[in-house]
Amino acid sequence: MVTKNKKINRIILYCLITLTVVTTVFPFLVMLSTSLKTGQEATSTTPTLLPKDITFEHFIDVLNPAVFPFWSYFSNSMIISLSTAFLAVVIGTLGAYSFARLEYKGRGAFQKGVLMIYMFSGILLVVPLFQMITSVNLYDTKLSLVITYLVLTMPVALYMLGNYFRTIPISLEEAAMIDGLSRFKVIFKIVIPLSIPAIASVFIYVFMISWNEYLFASVFITSEENMTLPIGLSHLFHTKHYVWGRMMAASLLTAVPVVVLFGLLEKYFTGGLTEGGVKE
Amino acid sequence: MQKGVPKQEVSPFEEGVSKKKTSSFKKGEARLGYLLIAPALILIVAIIFYPVIYNIWLSLHEVSLNPNRPNTFVGLQNYINLITDSSFWHSVWITIIFTVLTVAGATIVGLAVALLLNNSFKGRGFVRSVVLLPYVAPLISVVFVWQYMFNPVYGMVNYTLGEKLGIMSQSIDWLNDPTAALWLVIIFDIWHLFPFSFMMILAKLQSIDKSLYEAAEIDGANLWHKIRHVTLPELTLVLGSLVILRFIWNFYKFDEIYLLTKQVPVVGVYTYQTAFATYDHGLAAAITATLFIIVMGFVLVAVRRVLKW
């Protein structure tokens, strides 16, 4: 009886897991399948899950600069996201170490301030930032986005890294300082090497946010040569290039860098985000 | 770097350090502390604090479209226009419905999936990372495929619900009918955001002491008892944090709603349209200033009380 119950429980468990996975993955399967369908099949009034005739024309079109400037959008997104993530890691590491280990007046207030900003949303700042960006002539530049993304992700970076630094045994740092290392050297020779997982997760997180961001990119960028993928793709949606197969192919290719990066560093990412994202 | 601080003998960790030396060490530490935090702080002040103040200033003006022409001071006129505008109150109402349902949905689904995937089974690690996909994948990509699936003419959702299962007698225009679009946005948002809750809750579940469950089992507790009396109490703090943070974030949601459909005017979308469709930056600044005050009030009361910050 007990074993039979266990078996039933096991079956229920696997059914629920399958249901969860299908619900999560289903839209991605539709994306893939549609990108391989012919135009006619994609807009058929009796939709099918699997393509009848597989075609790669949409991928070829999307990657052909004569048809669609995908590569230009892609490289803009890459430049902006990599620079933002790199700067966030550098500035965040220094700042977080300062929070976590050094004592000075106002530290507590800074820390609370950072947490407050964590709850901010871009929409609250979009109007004044637009005015500021225009008045300093940064309108329609990649730099305007790098600066904005950097600051919007700074609170999480500081928080994630700060929490991680506190988990490094203080005695390690003390020992090194007794051996004559300065604080600065302690940071570079001990703290940073030990914090690679946290630094990696901050890097992915910031990269992901910058790669996906739409609001500021849509407001600050007007010329096609500066457009990021989200803006470029949403423009595509309103033009003659609007072909479902092509949209889905472009969507898949847009997802690839984030998913690959995430897959490589997933362990670090989930660890870092849960350690830093919500205060325990 | 620590100027004027001789090495070695000033370390406060060594015993017998004189007071004077300790204090100069402390000064050096503090100086370094300020120095290291300075870049982050300067950026935050310039890109967050200054704009917040500047936003209030803008909200008291009629902002000129041409940057070379001065803005005109109008006092509280923008706020008066806002409060007397019924479309603003409509958007607040839509936002509240959206926020309450998505916060509840994302948290409950996240909790359920976390409890489910906390069981041991084959391929658990793989399934756990696959579940994060909706949160990780670029919004723009997933928005397009949802629009495709919910397309009224050839989308598979209407086809399946209507022709295959016969649940609906007529097809629903998910993207253009305001009520249907609100539901679409809510369902989409729960799907998109539950992995975040899942991730946080799972991390906490894994840290719960196993002996608590063993003790409960000895007392004859069944699965439900164990969840009710061991798991949930341990999760209170993380669930509280998630609900509050998600509430604040979803209250301001803009991009996913705006990209999915133009029929759901939550306050984020309303602000965006006021600022960049009608170009009334003064009024838009008044909206964000108002929302800012409401949410900061909420943060100061709820967040401090629940999360004890």
Chai-1 contact restraints between the chains, C-beta under 6 A:
chainA,res_idxA,chainB,res_idxB,connection_type,confidence,min_distance_angstrom,max_distance_angstrom,comment,restraint_id
A,L13,B,N119,contact,1.0,0.0,6.0,A-B,restraint_1
A,L16,B,L116,contact,1.0,0.0,6.0,A-B,restraint_2
A,T20,B,V113,contact,1.0,0.0,6.0,A-B,restraint_3
A,T24,B,V131,contact,1.0,0.0,6.0,A-B,restraint_4
A,T24,B,L133,contact,1.0,0.0,6.0,A-B,restraint_5
A,T24,B,P134,contact,1.0,0.0,6.0,A-B,restraint_6
A,P27,B,V145,contact,1.0,0.0,6.0,A-B,restraint_7
A,V30,B,V145,contact,1.0,0.0,6.0,A-B,restraint_8
A,V30,B,M149,contact,1.0,0.0,6.0,A-B,restraint_9
A,M31,B,V145,contact,1.0,0.0,6.0,A-B,restraint_10
A,T43,B,Y154,contact,1.0,0.0,6.0,A-B,restraint_11
A,T45,B,Y154,contact,1.0,0.0,6.0,A-B,restraint_12
A,P47,B,Y154,contact,1.0,0.0,6.0,A-B,restraint_13
A,P47,B,M156,contact,1.0,0.0,6.0,A-B,restraint_14
A,P47,B,Y159,contact,1.0,0.0,6.0,A-B,restraint_15
A,I91,B,P39,contact,1.0,0.0,6.0,A-B,restraint_16
A,I91,B,A40,contact,1.0,0.0,6.0,A-B,restraint_17
A,L94,B,L36,contact,1.0,0.0,6.0,A-B,restraint_18
A,G95,B,I37,contact,1.0,0.0,6.0,A-B,restraint_19
A,G95,B,A40,contact,1.0,0.0,6.0,A-B,restraint_20
A,Y97,B,L36,contact,1.0,0.0,6.0,A-B,restraint_21
A,S98,B,G33,contact,1.0,0.0,6.0,A-B,restraint_22
A,S98,B,L36,contact,1.0,0.0,6.0,A-B,restraint_23
A,S98,B,I37,contact,1.0,0.0,6.0,A-B,restraint_24
A,L102,B,E29,contact,1.0,0.0,6.0,A-B,restraint_25
A,L102,B,L32,contact,1.0,0.0,6.0,A-B,restraint_26
A,L102,B,G33,contact,1.0,0.0,6.0,A-B,restraint_27
A,Y104,B,A30,contact,1.0,0.0,6.0,A-B,restraint_28
A,Y104,B,G33,contact,1.0,0.0,6.0,A-B,restraint_29
A,I117,B,I48,contact,1.0,0.0,6.0,A-B,restraint_30
A,M119,B,I248,contact,1.0,0.0,6.0,A-B,restraint_31
A,M119,B,V299,contact,1.0,0.0,6.0,A-B,restraint_32
A,S121,B,Y252,contact,1.0,0.0,6.0,A-B,restraint_33
A,I123,B,Y252,contact,1.0,0.0,6.0,A-B,restraint_34
A,I123,B,F254,contact,1.0,0.0,6.0,A-B,restraint_35
A,I123,B,G268,contact,1.0,0.0,6.0,A-B,restraint_36
A,I123,B,T271,contact,1.0,0.0,6.0,A-B,restraint_37
A,L124,B,T288,contact,1.0,0.0,6.0,A-B,restraint_38
A,L124,B,F292,contact,1.0,0.0,6.0,A-B,restraint_39
A,L125,B,P51,contact,1.0,0.0,6.0,A-B,restraint_40
A,V127,B,A275,contact,1.0,0.0,6.0,A-B,restraint_41
A,V127,B,H281,contact,1.0,0.0,6.0,A-B,restraint_42
A,V127,B,A284,contact,1.0,0.0,6.0,A-B,restraint_43
A,V127,B,A285,contact,1.0,0.0,6.0,A-B,restraint_44
A,P128,B,P51,contact,1.0,0.0,6.0,A-B,restraint_45
A,P128,B,Y54,contact,1.0,0.0,6.0,A-B,restraint_46
A,P128,B,N55,contact,1.0,0.0,6.0,A-B,restraint_47
A,L129,B,P51,contact,1.0,0.0,6.0,A-B,restraint_48
A,T134,B,P67,contact,1.0,0.0,6.0,A-B,restraint_49
A,V151,B,L43,contact,1.0,0.0,6.0,A-B,restraint_50
A,V151,B,I47,contact,1.0,0.0,6.0,A-B,restraint_51
A,M154,B,A40,contact,1.0,0.0,6.0,A-B,restraint_52
A,E174,B,F13,contact,1.0,0.0,6.0,A-B,restraint_53
A,M177,B,S11,contact,1.0,0.0,6.0,A-B,restraint_54
A,I178,B,S11,contact,1.0,0.0,6.0,A-B,restraint_55
A,G180,B,K7,contact,1.0,0.0,6.0,A-B,restraint_56
A,G180,B,Q8,contact,1.0,0.0,6.0,A-B,restraint_57
A,S182,B,M1,contact,1.0,0.0,6.0,A-B,restraint_58
A,S182,B,Q2,contact,1.0,0.0,6.0,A-B,restraint_59
A,R183,B,L32,contact,1.0,0.0,6.0,A-B,restraint_60
A,F184,B,M1,contact,1.0,0.0,6.0,A-B,restraint_61
A,N212,B,P138,contact,1.0,0.0,6.0,A-B,restraint_62
A,N212,B,L139,contact,1.0,0.0,6.0,A-B,restraint_63
A,Y214,B,D255,contact,1.0,0.0,6.0,A-B,restraint_64
A,L215,B,F254,contact,1.0,0.0,6.0,A-B,restraint_65
A,L215,B,D255,contact,1.0,0.0,6.0,A-B,restraint_66
A,P230,B,I140,contact,1.0,0.0,6.0,A-B,restraint_67
A,L233,B,I140,contact,1.0,0.0,6.0,A-B,restraint_68
A,M247,B,F144,contact,1.0,0.0,6.0,A-B,restraint_69
A,S251,B,S141,contact,1.0,0.0,6.0,A-B,restraint_70
A,S251,B,F144,contact,1.0,0.0,6.0,A-B,restraint_71
A,T254,B,P138,contact,1.0,0.0,6.0,A-B,restraint_72
A,T254,B,S141,contact,1.0,0.0,6.0,A-B,restraint_73
A,A255,B,A137,contact,1.0,0.0,6.0,A-B,restraint_74
A,A255,B,P138,contact,1.0,0.0,6.0,A-B,restraint_75
A,A255,B,S141,contact,1.0,0.0,6.0,A-B,restraint_76
A,F262,B,V136,contact,1.0,0.0,6.0,A-B,restraint_77
A,E266,B,S129,contact,1.0,0.0,6.0,A-B,restraint_78
A,T270,B,M199,contact,1.0,0.0,6.0,A-B,restraint_79
A,T274,B,M200,contact,1.0,0.0,6.0,A-B,restraint_80
A,T274,B,A203,contact,1.0,0.0,6.0,A-B,restraint_81
A,V278,B,M200,contact,1.0,0.0,6.0,A-B,restraint_82
A,V278,B,S241,contact,1.0,0.0,6.0,A-B,restraint_83
